[in-house]
Amino acid sequence: MRITRIAAYRVDLPLHEGKYAWSGGKAVSVFDSTIVRVETDAGPVGHGEVCPLGPAYLPAYAAGVRAGLGEVAPALLGQDPTELAAINRQMDRVLKGHPYVKSPIDMACWDILGQATGQPVCALLGGRFGADVILYRAISQDTPQRMAERVAQYRKEGYRRFQLKVGGEPEEDIERIRAVAAELERGDVLVADANTGWLSHQALRVARGVRDVDVYIEQPCLGYEECLAVRRHIDHPFVLDESITGIPELVRAHGDGAMDVVNLKIGKLGGLTNARLARDLCVTLGIAMTIEDSWGGDVTTAAIAHLAHSTPPELRFTATDFNSYVTVSTAEGAPQREGGRMAASAAPGLGVTPRTDVLGDPVLDFA
């Protein structure tokens, strides 16, 4: 089997809530997503997606995806898409760094491998654990009252795990956490995600201000060393996200005792191949994980579902269903939330069929 064509499509994904806001006044109202199509001479066609959370979140941006694909895609024509290690080595050979650029191609190759073997991707990633996957809901930064109201609304829809976007002024963040905590019931899980927005002294103030609240503190500061210092001075369970950019950082953080939970973003790690490696290392080390990505629609959500569903449930802290946040559906067969949970497709590959009328014409085409 050989790759004969790689095409990329640009799709806008508006939000149901109108805006998604996080620390530092950063916000996005329409996400710029790239869906990649990989065709083969043997019939199977695979799809992948990457959608950076705007240009000011991680070292990744939407236009950079398409520019990077122009460097990577031509070098993959004629390659066997089912030889995933070789595909990734070739991508690394022609483009140093920029893992988010490579993620949708790697994802599409997993989709092809599943179709070629007649298996869902979750089976190839390790098997299907349980009937479904528990989801969290991210709560966009707003006033304490509005954030509490949104949590109450999403609880009624079946969610029991909530990630609050904090990282503002400590006094208001304390109010946000307390207002939301008052809406929760036994068994609910609350995470206060600063998205690198606090300085260490601010993080310590917030932690002291909510010392009696059952809440996880996520990525309080920009730097790893700052986060580690905060972690060593507070009692709350601790989550790392932006600081974990690959396997070396993951190994170091485990050795330092820097976290209780880690967020694994498929695009940030460079695709399902590297995300599976990080996931399996976490399983070996006993680190709980949130399986997710920076953002995306139906194709990204399908990939998240397969990676999460193939993760042992005792180490699967939670996952996310980004396609429920946006107003545009880009593919048929994608997982759909039911009562705060979702399940990976049992169809071969990722189990999704992109909607050609939504994708339109490719913005890049290599054959």
C-alpha positions as CSV (number, residue, x, y, z in Angstrom):
1,M,0.0,0.0,0.0
2,R,1.3,3.5,-0.9
3,I,0.2,7.0,-0.3
4,T,-0.9,8.6,-3.6
5,R,-2.4,11.9,-2.4
6,I,-2.5,14.1,0.6
7,A,-5.0,17.0,0.8
8,A,-5.8,19.5,3.5
9,Y,-9.1,21.3,4.2
10,R,-9.6,24.4,6.3
11,V,-12.9,24.5,8.4
12,D,-14.2,27.2,10.7
13,L,-15.7,25.8,13.9
14,P,-17.9,28.4,15.7
15,L,-18.8,27.8,19.4
16,H,-22.2,27.3,20.8
17,E,-21.4,29.6,23.7
18,G,-20.1,32.3,21.3
19,K,-16.7,32.6,23.0
20,Y,-14.1,30.4,24.8
21,A,-12.0,32.5,27.3
22,W,-9.1,31.6,29.5
23,S,-6.2,33.2,31.4
24,G,-4.7,36.5,30.4
25,G,-7.8,37.8,28.6
26,K,-7.2,35.3,25.7
27,A,-10.3,34.2,23.9
28,V,-11.5,32.5,20.7
29,S,-14.9,32.6,19.1
30,V,-14.3,30.6,15.9
31,F,-11.7,27.8,15.7
32,D,-9.6,27.4,12.6
33,S,-9.3,23.7,12.1
34,T,-7.3,21.7,9.4
35,I,-8.6,18.3,8.3
36,V,-6.1,16.2,6.3
37,R,-7.1,13.4,3.9
38,V,-4.6,10.7,3.0
39,E,-5.4,8.5,-0.1
40,T,-3.8,5.2,-1.0
41,D,-3.4,3.1,-4.1
42,A,-5.1,0.2,-2.3
43,G,-8.4,1.9,-1.5
44,P,-8.4,2.9,2.1
45,V,-8.6,6.7,2.7
46,G,-7.7,8.1,6.1
47,H,-8.4,11.4,7.8
48,G,-6.9,13.4,10.6
49,E,-7.5,16.8,12.2
50,V,-5.5,19.4,14.2
51,C,-6.9,22.6,15.6
52,P,-4.7,24.8,17.7
53,L,-6.3,26.9,20.4
54,G,-5.6,30.1,18.7
55,P,-2.1,31.4,18.1
56,A,-1.4,32.5,21.8
57,Y,-1.9,29.3,23.7
58,L,0.9,26.8,22.6
59,P,3.7,27.2,20.1
60,A,1.2,26.2,17.4
61,Y,-1.1,28.1,15.1
62,A,-3.6,27.3,12.4
63,A,-1.7,28.9,9.4
64,G,1.4,27.1,10.6
65,V,-0.3,23.8,10.2
66,R,-0.8,24.4,6.5
67,A,2.6,25.9,6.0
68,G,4.2,22.9,7.7
69,L,2.2,20.4,5.6
70,G,3.7,22.0,2.5
71,E,7.1,20.8,3.8
72,V,6.0,17.3,5.1
73,A,3.4,16.0,2.7
74,P,5.4,15.8,-0.6
75,A,8.0,13.6,1.2
76,L,5.3,11.1,2.2
77,L,4.0,10.4,-1.3
78,G,4.8,6.8,-2.2
79,Q,5.3,5.7,1.4
80,D,3.4,2.9,3.1
81,P,1.0,4.6,5.5
82,T,0.7,1.5,7.7
83,E,4.4,1.7,8.6
84,L,3.7,4.3,11.3
85,A,7.2,4.4,12.7
86,A,8.7,5.0,9.3
87,I,6.1,7.6,8.5
88,N,7.0,9.5,11.7
89,R,10.7,9.3,11.1
90,Q,10.3,10.6,7.6
91,M,8.2,13.6,8.9
92,D,10.9,14.3,11.5
93,R,13.6,14.1,8.9
94,V,12.0,16.7,6.6
95,L,10.7,19.0,9.3
96,K,12.4,19.5,12.7
97,G,10.0,20.1,15.5
98,H,6.5,21.4,14.9
99,P,4.8,18.2,16.2
100,Y,1.3,19.6,15.7
101,V,1.9,19.8,11.9
102,K,2.5,16.1,11.8
103,S,-0.4,15.0,14.1
104,P,-3.2,15.0,11.5
105,I,-1.1,12.9,9.0
106,D,-0.2,10.4,11.7
107,M,-3.9,10.3,12.8
108,A,-4.9,9.6,9.2
109,C,-2.4,6.8,8.9
110,W,-3.9,5.1,12.0
111,D,-7.3,5.5,10.3
112,I,-5.9,3.7,7.2
113,L,-4.3,1.0,9.3
114,G,-7.6,0.3,11.0
115,Q,-9.4,0.1,7.8
116,A,-6.7,-2.2,6.2
117,T,-6.9,-4.6,9.1
118,G,-10.7,-4.4,9.7
119,Q,-10.2,-3.1,13.2
120,P,-11.2,0.1,15.1
121,V,-8.2,2.2,16.1
122,C,-8.9,1.6,19.8
123,A,-8.2,-2.1,19.2
124,L,-4.9,-1.3,17.6
125,L,-4.0,1.1,20.5
126,G,-4.5,-1.6,23.1
127,G,-8.1,-2.8,23.2
128,R,-11.4,-1.4,24.4
129,F,-11.8,-1.0,28.2
130,G,-15.4,-0.7,29.3
131,A,-18.5,0.5,27.6
132,D,-17.7,4.2,27.4
133,V,-15.4,7.0,28.6
134,I,-16.2,9.7,31.2
135,L,-16.0,13.2,29.9
136,Y,-15.2,16.6,31.5
137,R,-16.7,19.9,30.6
138,A,-14.4,23.0,30.2
139,I,-16.1,26.1,31.7
140,S,-15.0,29.3,29.9
141,Q,-13.7,32.1,32.2
142,D,-16.4,34.4,33.3
143,T,-17.8,35.9,36.4
144,P,-18.2,33.5,39.4
145,Q,-21.9,33.5,39.1
146,R,-22.0,32.8,35.3
147,M,-19.5,30.0,35.7
148,A,-21.5,28.4,38.5
149,E,-24.7,28.7,36.3
150,R,-22.9,26.9,33.5
151,V,-21.8,24.1,35.7
152,A,-25.3,23.6,37.0
153,Q,-26.5,23.5,33.4
154,Y,-23.9,20.9,32.3
155,R,-24.6,18.8,35.4
156,K,-28.2,18.5,34.2
157,E,-26.8,17.3,30.8
158,G,-24.8,14.5,32.6
159,Y,-21.4,15.9,33.1
160,R,-19.8,15.2,36.5
161,R,-16.3,16.5,35.9
162,F,-15.6,20.2,35.4
163,Q,-12.5,22.2,34.4
164,L,-12.8,25.8,35.4
165,K,-10.8,28.4,33.4
166,V,-9.1,30.5,36.1
167,G,-5.7,32.2,36.0
168,G,-7.0,35.7,36.7
169,E,-6.9,37.8,39.8
170,P,-6.5,35.6,42.9
171,E,-9.5,37.1,44.8
172,E,-11.8,36.5,41.8
173,D,-10.5,33.0,41.1
174,I,-11.1,32.1,44.7
175,E,-14.7,33.3,44.3
176,R,-15.0,31.3,41.0
177,I,-13.8,28.1,42.6
178,R,-16.1,28.5,45.7
179,A,-19.1,29.5,43.6
180,V,-18.8,26.4,41.4
181,A,-18.0,24.1,44.3
182,A,-21.3,25.1,45.9
183,E,-23.1,23.6,42.8
184,L,-21.4,20.2,43.0
185,E,-22.6,17.0,44.6
186,R,-20.9,13.9,45.9
187,G,-18.9,12.2,43.2
188,D,-18.3,15.3,41.1
189,V,-14.8,16.4,40.2
190,L,-13.6,20.0,40.1
191,V,-10.4,21.2,38.4
192,A,-9.2,24.8,38.5
193,D,-7.1,25.3,35.3
194,A,-5.0,28.4,35.3
195,N,-3.5,27.7,31.9
196,T,-0.1,29.1,33.0
197,G,-1.9,32.4,34.1
198,W,-0.6,32.8,37.7
199,L,2.7,33.7,39.1
200,S,3.8,31.4,41.9
201,H,2.7,33.8,44.7
202,Q,-0.7,34.1,43.1
203,A,-1.1,30.4,42.8
204,L,-0.2,30.0,46.5
205,R,-2.7,32.6,47.5
206,V,-5.5,30.9,45.6
207,A,-4.6,27.5,47.0
208,R,-4.7,28.9,50.5
209,G,-8.0,30.6,49.8
210,V,-9.6,27.3,48.8
211,R,-7.7,25.0,51.2
212,D,-11.0,23.5,52.4
213,V,-12.3,22.9,48.8
214,D,-11.9,19.5,47.1
215,V,-10.3,20.9,43.9
216,Y,-7.4,19.9,41.6
217,I,-5.0,22.7,40.7
218,E,-3.9,22.6,37.0
219,Q,-0.8,24.2,35.4
220,P,-0.8,27.3,37.6
221,C,2.4,28.9,36.2
222,L,4.1,29.2,32.8
223,G,7.4,27.5,33.8
224,Y,7.9,23.9,34.9
225,E,10.1,25.0,37.9
226,E,7.4,27.4,39.1
227,C,4.8,24.8,38.9
228,L,6.9,22.3,40.8
229,A,7.6,24.9,43.5
230,V,3.8,25.5,43.9
231,R,3.1,21.8,43.9
232,R,5.5,21.3,46.8
233,H,3.8,24.0,48.9
234,I,0.1,23.0,48.5
235,D,-2.1,20.1,49.6
236,H,-4.3,20.0,46.5
237,P,-3.9,17.2,43.9
238,F,-2.0,18.6,41.0
239,V,-2.3,18.5,37.2
240,L,0.3,19.4,34.6
241,D,-0.5,20.2,31.0
242,E,1.3,22.8,29.0
243,S,4.7,21.9,30.6
244,I,4.5,18.3,29.3
245,T,5.6,18.6,25.7
246,G,7.0,15.1,25.2
247,I,8.4,12.0,26.7
248,P,11.5,13.6,28.3
249,E,9.4,16.1,30.1
250,L,7.0,13.4,31.2
251,V,9.8,11.3,32.6
252,R,11.3,14.3,34.4
253,A,8.0,15.3,36.0
254,H,7.4,11.8,37.3
255,G,10.9,11.7,38.8
256,D,10.3,15.0,40.5
257,G,6.9,14.0,41.8
258,A,5.5,17.1,40.0
259,M,2.0,15.9,39.3
260,D,-0.8,13.5,40.1
261,V,-2.5,13.8,36.7
262,V,-1.2,14.7,33.3
263,N,-3.1,16.0,30.3
264,L,-2.0,14.3,27.1
265,K,-2.9,16.3,24.0
266,I,-2.6,14.4,20.8
267,G,-1.7,17.3,18.6
268,K,0.9,18.7,21.0
269,L,2.6,15.3,21.1
270,G,2.6,14.9,17.3
271,G,-0.2,12.4,16.8
272,L,-1.6,9.1,18.0
273,T,1.8,7.3,17.7
274,N,3.5,9.5,20.2
275,A,0.4,9.9,22.3
276,R,0.1,6.2,22.7
277,L,3.8,6.0,23.7
278,A,3.2,8.7,26.4
279,R,0.0,6.9,27.5
280,D,1.7,3.6,27.8
281,L,4.5,5.1,29.9
282,C,1.9,6.7,32.2
283,V,0.2,3.3,32.6
284,T,3.6,1.8,33.5
285,L,4.3,4.6,36.0
286,G,0.8,4.7,37.4
287,I,0.1,8.3,36.4
288,A,-3.6,9.2,35.8
289,M,-4.4,10.9,32.5
290,T,-6.8,13.3,30.8
291,I,-6.9,12.3,27.1
292,E,-7.6,15.3,24.9
293,D,-6.2,17.7,22.3
294,S,-5.9,21.5,22.0
295,W,-9.2,21.7,20.2
296,G,-11.1,20.2,17.2
297,G,-14.3,18.8,15.8
298,D,-15.6,15.4,14.8
299,V,-12.3,13.9,13.6
300,T,-10.3,15.0,16.6
301,T,-13.1,13.8,19.0
302,A,-13.0,10.4,17.3
303,A,-9.2,10.1,17.8
304,I,-9.6,11.2,21.5
305,A,-12.3,8.6,22.0
306,H,-10.1,5.8,20.5
307,L,-7.1,6.7,22.6
308,A,-9.2,7.1,25.8
309,H,-11.2,4.0,25.3
310,S,-8.0,1.9,25.0
311,T,-6.6,3.4,28.2
312,P,-7.2,1.4,31.5
313,P,-10.1,3.1,33.3
314,E,-8.3,3.3,36.6
315,L,-5.7,5.6,35.0
316,R,-8.2,7.4,32.7
317,F,-8.9,10.5,34.7
318,T,-11.2,11.9,32.0
319,A,-11.4,12.9,28.3
320,T,-13.2,15.5,26.2
321,D,-15.8,15.7,23.4
322,F,-14.8,18.8,21.5
323,N,-17.4,18.2,18.8
324,S,-20.2,19.1,21.3
325,Y,-18.8,22.6,21.9
326,V,-19.0,23.6,18.2
327,T,-21.9,24.4,15.8
328,V,-20.4,22.6,12.7
329,S,-20.3,18.9,12.2
330,T,-17.5,17.9,9.8
331,A,-18.0,14.1,9.7
332,E,-20.5,11.4,10.1
333,G,-20.0,8.6,12.6
334,A,-18.2,10.7,15.2
335,P,-18.7,9.9,18.9
336,Q,-21.6,11.7,20.5
337,R,-22.0,12.6,24.1
338,E,-24.6,10.7,26.1
339,G,-25.0,11.6,29.8
340,G,-21.5,13.0,30.2
341,R,-19.9,10.0,28.4
342,M,-18.9,8.9,24.9
343,A,-17.7,5.7,23.2
344,A,-15.3,5.1,20.4
345,S,-16.7,3.7,17.2
346,A,-16.6,-0.1,16.6
347,A,-16.2,0.5,12.8
348,P,-12.7,0.0,11.2
349,G,-10.3,2.9,11.5
350,L,-11.5,6.0,13.3
351,G,-15.1,5.2,12.1
352,V,-15.7,8.7,10.6
353,T,-16.7,9.8,7.1
354,P,-16.0,13.6,6.5
355,R,-18.9,15.7,5.1
356,T,-17.5,16.8,1.7
357,D,-20.1,19.6,1.5
358,V,-18.7,21.1,4.8
359,L,-15.0,20.6,3.9
360,G,-15.3,22.2,0.5
361,D,-12.3,22.3,-1.8
362,P,-8.8,21.5,-0.4
363,V,-6.5,24.4,0.4
364,L,-3.5,22.2,-0.2
365,D,-3.3,19.2,-2.5
366,F,-0.2,16.9,-3.1
367,A,-0.3,14.0,-5.5
